Amino acid sequence: MMLLFAVILLVSLQSIARNVPERVEPPFWWADMYHKELQIMVYGEDIGQTRVKIDHPGVKLREVVAVESPNYLFIYLDITGAQPGMFDIEFVAGRRTRYSYNFELRERRENARYHEGFDNSDAIYLLMPDRFANGNPALDNLPGMLEKVDRTNPDARQGGDIQGIINHLDHIAGMGFTAIWINPLLENNQPRYSYHGYATTDFYNIDARFGSNEDYVRLVKEAESKGLKIIKDKIFNHCGHYHWWMKDLPTSDWLNQWDEFTRTSYRMTTIVDPYFAQSDYDIMVNGWFDTNMPDLNQRNRLLALYLIQNSVWWIEYSGIHGIRMDTQPYADRFFMADWAAYVMAEYPNFNIVGESWSGNPVLTSYFQGGKVQHDGYNSNFPAVFDFSLYDAIGMAFQEEQGWSSGMMRLYNSLAQDFLYANPYNLVIFGDNHDTDRIFTRVGEDMDKLKMAIAFLVTTRGIPQFYTGIETLESAREHEGHGKLRVTFPGGWTGDPVNAFTREGRTAEQNEIVDYLTKLLNYRKDKEVLHYGWLKHFVPENNIYVYFRYNEDETVMVVLNNNAREMELNTRRFQESTHGYNMATDVVSGQVFRGFGTWRIPANTALVLELE
């Protein structure tokens, strides 16, 4: 009996001695990655006072960093030549193993390095997961999650989830979209206003109210099977103030700290200004976005590599096709450049789009990579959002033509494309989850909305549309985000109408869905609209004419932004129409024979194939 007791005691003591650390991030990795250095952040009580032991072929322990908090270790491994498999990381205190973690190096998918990202051939559908559709109501209110669903409060969680997105992929693909940008899905376990996802509390786990990591992988695969790419929304400028590490920061410089709360000035000009004051620059870059969004200090080398590897982990794990980086200019720009360079070196065919919110193309172009700026900076971001064109769209269709108004706004915005390294890779849009709705911006006029859609689908760049365009949602940002981000009709059991179906939409909504579907499906197969050159002519009489062309074909677009029928002398465009005899409108089928004087209906867009 005493011997049996001794054996049980020994086993129990060994079990206690070989505790698993509370957190290991990343939880696993892959062999044969392009970058051979691997950082592992480990968190556990007093783990910083242990020694690390690893014995596995091809894995070399290069560095172990203990920090101010005794509960962290940062392990740096060289995995050159390491084969897929499992190995123990032991944390030894004295003569005993205090913690042990069985770490896995997985085998990569075939051709994972050359995974295809979104590109000019794509059209992007933006959705906010909490507001799109509730596919699994059992996830609405979970133990341990601080904010619950409250359908009576437009600023609270509504209950949308990953399964809801999966359930309606056919709706998105059917309209002709080929990519989906989904607002953040990572855990946001904040006490309130957590639905939007921009205050991350765990960088390695999907918010349980949306689903699981496995659900996310399933979403990516289901989307791929329907011809849809998934773009992940990430935020490295800040985290949520309920992030797990906020109770025990690794280092005193993990965050940009101030003596008292200091909000960013939002003055992006200080980044490019040759005469800037350092104090102004510091407030812009190091100030906090909000009281509940601690500003991360990416100049800390431990945090920098942690964030970089987190992106690679999600790409490799889930197979996403792109990253949208929130608040790009507000993070340290040199870190951002290093991050983008690292990701693009790991995945040369991937794509990244940065949010650099300024209507001034001088500022916006600074944050697109591929070009050395005046101060030697290159962001290495392949794409940014075109906020200058966004501003122009909101005014152009509402105005008569003046020297710089009406259709001249579109022309003048595009005429400044020389500022960009690659204007054809800009993401163009008429609204998103933070702005006035596009239907509102064109005065709730159906004809003008169609013109804006035609312009976005046919001009240079990658078009993006926000959920609700198909239901003609209308709202101003200053009226509140709850109104701006309403739930999609039919996404919840008991909704009085189901706008995912034709029967559930109004005649006007179906008219827009049909128009959008016609043009997006036309664009899908038209390489000339993906990669063709753009030539445009100075608008006259508020009519804007431009051409997309390559060696094989030419598409002509006419936007008549007048409330009356207008005559258009097409002989003016002979340098682009030479050799062609007729033009057919891809929407209506109307044929124009010869290039003389055409009569263009009021407030109409013509998308014409030349023959």
C-alpha positions in Angstrom: 0.0 0.0 0.0 2.8 2.4 0.9 4.5 1.6 -2.4 1.3 2.3 -4.4 0.9 5.6 -2.5 4.5 6.6 -3.3 4.0 5.8 -7.1 0.7 7.9 -7.1 2.4 10.7 -5.3 5.4 10.6 -7.7 3.1 10.7 -10.8 1.1 13.6 -9.3 4.2 15.6 -8.5 5.5 15.0 -12.1 2.2 16.2 -13.5 2.3 19.3 -11.4 6.0 19.9 -12.2 5.2 19.6 -16.0 2.5 22.2 -16.2 1.7 23.7 -19.5 2.4 27.5 -19.7 -0.8 29.6 -19.6 -0.1 31.0 -23.1 2.2 30.0 -25.9 2.0 32.3 -29.0 2.2 31.2 -31.7 0.8 27.9 -30.5 2.4 26.1 -33.5 4.4 26.9 -36.6 5.4 25.4 -39.9 8.6 23.9 -41.3 10.2 25.1 -44.5 9.1 28.8 -44.1 11.0 31.4 -46.1 12.0 33.2 -42.9 13.9 30.8 -40.6 13.8 32.8 -37.4 10.9 31.9 -35.1 9.9 33.9 -32.0 7.8 32.2 -29.4 6.2 34.3 -26.6 5.5 32.2 -23.5 3.5 33.3 -20.5 3.3 31.6 -17.1 3.9 32.4 -13.4 7.6 33.1 -12.9 8.5 31.5 -16.2 11.0 34.2 -16.7 13.1 32.6 -14.0 13.5 29.3 -15.8 16.0 27.9 -18.3 14.8 26.7 -21.7 15.7 23.3 -23.1 15.0 22.1 -26.6 16.4 19.0 -28.2 15.1 18.5 -31.8 17.0 18.0 -35.1 17.1 21.2 -37.1 15.9 23.4 -34.3 18.5 25.6 -32.7 17.9 27.8 -29.6 19.4 31.2 -30.6 18.2 33.5 -27.8 16.0 33.6 -24.7 14.9 37.0 -23.6 13.6 37.6 -20.1 11.8 40.9 -19.6 10.6 43.2 -16.8 7.7 41.0 -16.0 8.9 37.7 -14.5 6.0 35.9 -16.2 7.2 36.1 -19.8 9.9 34.6 -21.9 10.6 35.3 -25.6 12.3 32.4 -27.3 14.1 32.8 -30.6 14.7 29.7 -32.6 16.5 29.0 -35.9 14.4 26.4 -37.7 16.6 26.1 -40.9 16.4 22.5 -42.0 13.9 21.6 -39.3 11.4 18.8 -40.4 7.7 18.7 -39.6 7.1 17.1 -36.2 6.6 17.6 -32.5 9.2 18.6 -29.9 9.1 19.5 -26.2 10.1 23.0 -25.0 11.1 22.5 -21.3 11.3 25.3 -18.8 13.6 24.2 -16.0 13.9 25.7 -12.5 16.7 24.2 -10.5 16.7 20.5 -11.1 13.1 20.2 -12.1 11.0 21.0 -15.1 8.6 23.7 -14.1 6.7 23.9 -17.4 6.7 21.9 -20.6 5.0 22.5 -24.0 4.8 20.1 -26.9 5.4 22.4 -29.8 4.4 21.4 -33.4 6.1 22.3 -36.6 3.5 21.5 -39.2 4.0 20.6 -42.9 3.1 23.4 -45.2 0.4 23.0 -47.9 1.7 22.5 -51.4 2.7 25.8 -53.0 1.7 27.7 -49.8 4.4 30.2 -50.5 2.8 31.2 -53.7 -0.7 31.5 -52.4 -2.7 33.9 -54.6 -3.8 37.2 -53.1 -6.6 39.5 -54.3 -5.7 41.7 -57.3 -7.1 43.9 -60.0 -9.3 41.2 -61.3 -11.4 41.2 -58.1 -14.4 43.1 -56.9 -14.7 43.3 -53.1 -17.8 43.0 -50.9 -17.3 44.5 -47.4 -19.3 43.2 -44.5 -19.4 43.7 -40.8 -19.9 40.2 -39.3 -22.0 41.2 -36.3 -24.4 42.9 -38.6 -24.6 40.5 -41.5 -26.4 37.3 -40.4 -26.9 35.1 -37.4 -26.2 31.5 -38.3 -25.7 30.1 -34.9 -27.8 31.8 -32.1 -26.2 29.5 -29.5 -23.1 31.8 -29.7 -25.0 35.0 -28.9 -24.4 35.0 -25.1 -21.4 32.9 -23.9 -19.9 32.6 -20.4 -16.8 34.7 -20.0 -17.8 37.1 -22.8 -18.4 40.5 -21.3 -20.9 42.0 -23.7 -24.2 40.3 -24.6 -26.5 40.6 -27.6 -29.0 43.4 -27.3 -31.1 43.7 -30.4 -32.9 46.8 -29.0 -29.6 48.8 -28.9 -28.1 49.6 -32.3 -24.7 50.2 -30.7 -24.7 46.8 -29.0 -23.9 43.4 -30.4 -26.5 42.0 -32.7 -25.4 38.4 -33.0 -24.0 38.0 -36.5 -21.4 35.3 -36.9 -19.2 33.2 -39.2 -21.9 30.7 -39.9 -24.2 33.5 -41.0 -21.6 34.5 -43.5 -21.2 31.0 -44.8 -24.9 30.6 -45.2 -25.1 33.6 -47.6 -21.9 33.2 -49.6 -24.1 32.4 -52.7 -25.8 35.9 -52.3 -22.4 37.6 -52.5 -21.0 35.4 -55.3 -24.2 35.6 -57.3 -23.9 39.4 -57.6 -20.5 38.9 -59.2 -18.2 39.7 -56.3 -14.9 37.7 -56.1 -13.6 38.8 -52.7 -14.9 39.6 -49.3 -13.3 42.0 -46.8 -14.7 41.1 -43.4 -14.4 43.6 -40.5 -12.3 42.1 -37.6 -13.2 38.7 -36.3 -10.5 38.4 -33.6 -11.6 38.3 -30.0 -12.9 41.7 -28.7 -13.9 40.8 -25.2 -14.6 44.4 -24.2 -17.4 45.4 -21.8 -19.2 47.5 -24.4 -19.2 48.6 -28.0 -17.2 45.5 -28.9 -19.2 44.5 -32.0 -17.0 46.4 -34.6 -14.0 44.3 -33.7 -11.3 47.0 -33.7 -10.2 46.5 -30.1 -8.4 43.2 -30.1 -8.1 41.3 -26.9 -6.5 38.1 -28.3 -4.5 38.1 -31.5 -4.6 34.3 -32.0 -8.2 33.5 -31.5 -11.5 34.3 -33.3 -14.1 35.9 -31.0 -16.1 32.9 -29.6 -19.3 34.8 -30.4 -18.4 34.7 -34.1 -17.3 31.0 -33.9 -13.9 29.3 -33.6 -10.6 29.3 -35.5 -11.8 26.1 -37.2 -15.0 27.9 -38.3 -12.9 30.6 -39.8 -10.8 28.1 -41.8 -14.0 26.5 -43.0 -15.3 29.9 -44.1 -12.2 30.5 -46.2 -12.5 27.1 -47.8 -16.2 27.4 -48.4 -15.7 30.9 -50.0 -12.9 29.6 -52.2 -15.2 26.9 -53.5 -17.6 29.6 -54.7 -14.8 31.7 -56.3 -14.5 34.2 -53.3 -11.3 35.3 -51.7 -11.2 36.3 -48.0 -9.5 39.5 -46.9 -8.7 39.7 -43.2 -9.0 43.0 -41.3 -6.1 43.6 -38.9 -5.1 46.3 -36.4 -1.6 46.7 -35.2 -1.8 50.4 -34.1 -3.6 49.5 -30.9 -5.4 46.7 -29.0 -8.3 46.6 -26.6 -7.8 47.7 -23.0 -9.2 44.3 -21.9 -6.5 42.4 -23.8 -5.1 39.7 -21.6 -1.6 41.2 -21.4 -2.9 44.5 -20.1 -3.0 43.1 -16.5 0.7 42.2 -16.8 2.6 44.0 -19.6 5.9 42.3 -20.6 7.8 45.6 -20.6 7.2 49.2 -19.6 7.6 50.3 -23.2 5.1 47.7 -24.6 2.6 50.6 -25.0 3.1 54.3 -25.9 2.6 55.6 -22.4 1.7 59.2 -21.4 1.4 60.8 -18.0 -2.3 61.3 -18.7 -4.6 60.1 -21.5 -3.5 61.7 -24.7 -5.5 61.2 -27.9 -3.8 61.2 -31.3 -4.2 64.5 -33.1 -5.1 62.6 -36.4 -2.7 65.1 -38.1 -1.2 62.8 -40.8 0.6 65.7 -42.3 3.1 65.7 -39.5 4.5 62.4 -41.0 5.4 63.9 -44.4 6.0 67.5 -43.3 9.6 68.5 -43.8 9.2 71.2 -41.1 7.4 69.1 -38.5 7.8 69.6 -34.7 8.7 66.4 -32.9 6.0 67.0 -30.3 3.4 67.2 -33.0 4.7 64.0 -34.6 4.7 62.2 -31.3 1.1 63.1 -30.5 0.0 61.9 -34.0 1.8 58.6 -33.9 1.9 57.8 -30.2 -1.4 59.2 -29.0 -4.2 56.8 -28.4 -7.1 56.4 -30.7 -9.5 56.1 -27.8 -9.5 55.5 -24.0 -10.2 51.8 -24.6 -7.6 51.3 -27.3 -4.1 51.3 -25.8 -1.5 52.4 -28.4 1.0 49.7 -29.1 4.7 50.6 -29.4 6.0 48.8 -32.4 9.5 50.1 -31.8 9.8 47.4 -29.1 11.6 44.7 -31.1 9.8 41.9 -29.2 6.3 43.3 -29.9 7.3 44.0 -33.5 8.2 40.4 -34.4 5.2 39.1 -32.4 2.9 41.2 -34.6 4.7 40.3 -37.8 4.6 36.6 -37.1 0.9 36.8 -36.1 0.1 37.9 -39.6 2.1 35.1 -41.2 0.4 32.6 -38.8 -3.1 33.6 -39.9 -2.1 33.5 -43.6 -0.5 30.1 -43.3 -3.2 28.6 -41.0 -6.3 29.9 -42.7 -5.3 30.5 -46.3 -6.7 34.0 -46.5 -6.0 36.0 -49.7 -5.2 39.5 -48.3 -4.9 41.8 -45.3 -6.6 45.1 -44.9 -4.4 47.1 -42.4 -6.4 49.5 -40.2 -5.1 52.9 -39.3 -1.8 52.4 -41.2 -0.3 55.9 -40.7 -0.9 55.8 -36.9 1.4 52.9 -36.2 5.2 53.4 -36.4 5.7 53.7 -40.2 9.1 52.0 -40.2 7.6 49.0 -38.4 4.7 49.0 -40.9 7.3 49.0 -43.8 9.2 46.1 -42.2 5.9 44.2 -41.6 4.8 44.6 -45.2 8.2 43.6 -46.6 8.3 40.5 -44.3 4.8 39.3 -45.3 5.4 40.0 -49.1 8.7 38.2 -49.0 7.0 35.2 -47.3 4.1 35.3 -49.8 5.2 37.1 -53.1 1.7 36.8 -54.7 -0.2 38.0 -51.6 -1.8 41.5 -51.4 -2.1 44.1 -48.6 -4.2 47.2 -48.6 -3.6 50.0 -46.1 -6.1 52.4 -44.7 -4.5 55.8 -45.0 -7.6 58.1 -44.6 -6.9 61.4 -46.3 -8.6 63.0 -49.2 -5.2 64.5 -50.2 -3.5 62.1 -52.7 -0.1 63.5 -51.7 -0.6 62.0 -48.3 -2.3 58.8 -49.4 0.3 58.0 -52.1 3.0 58.3 -49.5 1.7 55.1 -47.8 1.6 53.0 -51.0 4.9 51.1 -51.5 6.9 50.5 -54.6 8.3 54.0 -54.7 11.0 55.9 -52.6 9.4 59.0 -51.1 11.1 62.4 -50.6 12.4 61.3 -47.2 13.6 57.9 -48.4 10.6 56.1 -47.1 9.0 53.1 -48.9 6.0 51.6 -47.1 6.2 48.3 -49.1 2.3 48.2 -49.1 1.2 47.0 -52.5 -2.2 48.9 -52.2 -4.0 51.6 -50.3 -7.6 52.9 -50.3 -8.2 55.8 -52.7 -9.8 58.3 -50.4 -9.3 61.1 -52.8 -11.5 59.4 -55.4 -13.9 58.5 -52.6 -14.3 62.3 -51.8 -14.8 63.1 -55.4 -17.5 60.5 -55.9 -19.5 62.0 -53.1 -19.7 65.4 -54.7 -19.3 64.8 -58.5 -22.7 63.3 -59.1 -24.5 66.0 -57.1 -23.1 69.0 -59.0 -23.3 70.9 -62.2 -20.1 71.2 -64.0 -17.8 74.1 -63.1 -14.1 74.6 -63.5 -13.4 72.0 -60.8 -16.9 70.7 -60.0 -19.2 68.0 -61.3 -17.5 65.4 -63.5 -14.3 67.4 -63.3 -13.9 66.1 -59.8 -13.5 62.5 -61.1 -11.2 63.7 -63.8 -9.0 65.8 -61.5 -8.7 63.1 -58.9 -7.5 60.5 -61.5 -5.2 63.1 -63.1 -3.1 63.0 -59.9 -2.3 59.3 -60.3 1.3 60.2 -61.1 1.8 60.4 -57.4 1.2 56.7 -56.9 3.7 53.9 -57.6 0.8 51.8 -58.9 -2.6 53.5 -59.2 -4.1 50.4 -60.8 -3.7 48.6 -57.5 -5.7 51.1 -55.4 -8.9 50.0 -53.8 -11.7 52.3 -54.9 -15.0 52.7 -53.1 -18.0 54.9 -52.6 -18.6 54.0 -48.9 -17.5 51.7 -46.1 -18.4 51.0 -42.5 -17.1 54.3 -41.3 -18.6 56.7 -43.9 -21.8 58.1 -45.1 -23.7 55.5 -47.3 -23.1 55.9 -51.0 -26.9 56.1 -51.7 -27.0 59.0 -49.3 -24.0 60.6 -50.9 -25.7 60.7 -54.4 -28.9 62.2 -53.0 -30.8 58.9 -52.8 -31.1 59.1 -56.6 -31.3 55.7 -58.4 -29.9 57.0 -61.7 -26.9 58.7 -60.0 -26.3 55.6 -57.9 -26.1 53.5 -61.1 -23.6 56.0 -62.6 -21.5 55.8 -59.5 -21.6 51.9 -59.6 -20.7 52.0 -63.3 -17.8 54.3 -62.7 -16.4 52.1 -59.8 -16.7 48.9 -61.8 -15.0 50.3 -64.9 -12.3 52.8 -63.9 -8.9 51.9 -62.8 -8.4 50.1 -59.5 -10.1 47.4 -57.4 -13.7 48.2 -56.7 -15.2 47.7 -53.2 -18.8 47.9 -52.2 -20.3 47.9 -48.7 -23.1 45.6 -47.6 -26.4 47.4 -47.9 -25.9 48.8 -51.3 -28.3 46.1 -52.6 -30.9 47.2 -50.1 -30.4 51.0 -50.7 -29.4 51.7 -47.1 -29.1 55.4 -46.5 -27.4 57.0 -43.5 -25.0 59.8 -42.5 -22.0 58.9 -40.3 -22.8 61.8 -37.9 -26.2 60.2 -37.2 -24.4 57.4 -35.3 -22.7 54.2 -36.3 -25.6 52.1 -35.2 -27.7 53.5 -38.0 -24.8 53.4 -40.4 -24.2 49.7 -39.7 -27.7 48.3 -39.6 -28.3 44.5 -39.7 -29.0 42.9 -43.0 -32.7 42.2 -43.5 -33.3 38.5 -43.4 -30.1 37.7 -41.5 -32.0 36.9 -38.3 -34.9 34.5 -37.6 -38.0 36.6 -37.3 -36.9 39.4 -39.6 -40.1 40.7 -41.4 -38.4 40.7 -44.8 -35.5 38.6 -46.3 -33.4 40.8 -48.6 -31.2 37.8 -49.4 -34.1 36.7 -51.7 -35.6 38.5 -54.7 -39.0 38.2 -53.2 -37.9 39.9 -50.0 -36.6 43.0 -51.8 -38.5 46.0 -53.2 -38.6 46.7 -56.9 -36.0 49.5 -56.6 -33.7 47.2 -54.6 -34.0 44.5 -57.2 -33.3 47.1 -59.9 -30.0 47.9 -58.2 -29.1 44.3 -57.6 -29.7 43.5 -61.2 -27.6 46.5 -62.4 -24.8 45.7 -60.0 -24.9 42.0 -60.9 -24.9 42.7 -64.7 -21.8 44.9 -64.4 -19.8 42.9 -61.9 -20.3 39.7 -63.8 -19.3 41.5 -67.0 -16.2 42.8 -65.3 -15.3 39.4 -63.9 -14.4 38.1 -67.4 -13.0 41.3 -68.8 -9.2 41.4 -68.6 -9.3 44.9 -70.1 -11.1 46.1 -67.0 -8.6 44.4 -64.8 -5.3 45.3 -66.3 -6.1 47.5 -69.3 -4.8 51.1 -69.6 -7.0 54.1 -68.8 -7.4 57.1 -71.1 -9.9 59.8 -70.2 -11.0 63.1 -71.8 -11.6 66.4 -70.0 -15.4 66.5 -69.3 -17.5 68.9 -71.3 -21.0 69.8 -70.4 -20.8 67.5 -67.4 -20.3 64.5 -69.6 -17.3 62.4 -68.7 -15.9 59.9 -71.3 -13.0 57.4 -70.7 -11.6 54.3 -72.2 -10.1 51.1 -70.9 -8.0 49.4 -73.5 -5.3 46.8 -74.2 -3.9 45.2 -77.4 -7.1 43.1 -77.9 -10.1 45.3 -77.0 -11.5 48.6 -75.9 -14.3 49.5 -73.5 -15.7 53.0 -73.7 -17.6 54.6 -70.8 -19.9 57.6 -71.0 -21.3 59.3 -67.9 -24.0 61.9 -68.6 -24.4 63.7 -65.3 -27.2 66.0 -66.6 -30.9 66.0 -65.8 -31.6 66.1 -69.5 -30.7 64.2 -72.6 -27.5 65.5 -74.1 -25.8 65.4 -77.5 -22.3 64.0 -77.6 -20.0 64.5 -80.5 -17.9 61.3 -80.4 -15.5 62.5 -83.2 -13.6 64.1 -80.4 -12.5 60.7 -79.2 -11.1 59.5 -82.5 -7.7 58.6 -81.1 -9.5 55.9 -79.0 -12.2 54.9 -81.4 -10.1 54.7 -84.6 -10.6 51.3 -86.2 -13.9 50.6 -84.6 -17.3 50.9 -86.3 -19.9 50.4 -83.6 -20.4 50.4 -79.8 -22.8 48.2 -77.8 -24.0 49.0 -74.3 -23.4 45.9 -72.2 -26.4 46.7 -69.9 -29.2 47.6 -72.3 -27.9 46.1 -75.5 -28.3 49.4 -77.3 -26.1 49.7 -80.4 -24.5 52.9 -81.6 -23.4 52.6 -85.3 -20.6 54.9 -86.3 -19.0 57.6 -84.3 -20.8 60.8 -85.0 -23.3 62.7 -82.8 -24.9 60.5 -80.2 -27.9 61.3 -78.0 -27.2 60.3 -74.4 -30.2 59.9 -72.0 -30.3 62.0 -68.8 -28.3 60.8 -65.8 -27.1 57.7 -67.6 -23.9 55.6 -67.7 -23.1 53.7 -70.9 -20.6 50.9 -70.7 -19.8 50.2 -74.4 -17.9 47.4 -76.1 -16.3 48.7 -79.3 -16.4 46.6 -82.4 
